[in-house]
Amino acid sequence: MRKLLGFIVGAIVGGLVGATLALLYAPESGAELRAQIRERAETFATEVRQAATAKRIELQDRLESLRAPKAG
């Protein structure tokens, strides 16, 4: 659970740092920059959702294997 929480926090912090740097160093106009940030944020959110879903499935499988009766 700590690894998942660490991943989520790291992903959020990384996204915020990246967005801030993009704002500071972007040569585009405001409208173009906002469109790029919006697109990147949507991509980032999708990737985080996919990673969270994969981790949830992995944890559910592990839980089921731990709950399964042991042969022998």
Residue pairs with C-beta under 8 A, 6 or more apart in sequence:
4 52
4 55
4 59
7 51
7 55
8 48
8 52
11 44
11 47
11 48
11 51
12 48
15 41
15 44
18 40
19 37
19 40
19 41
22 33
22 36
22 37
22 40
23 33
23 37
26 33
26 36
28 36
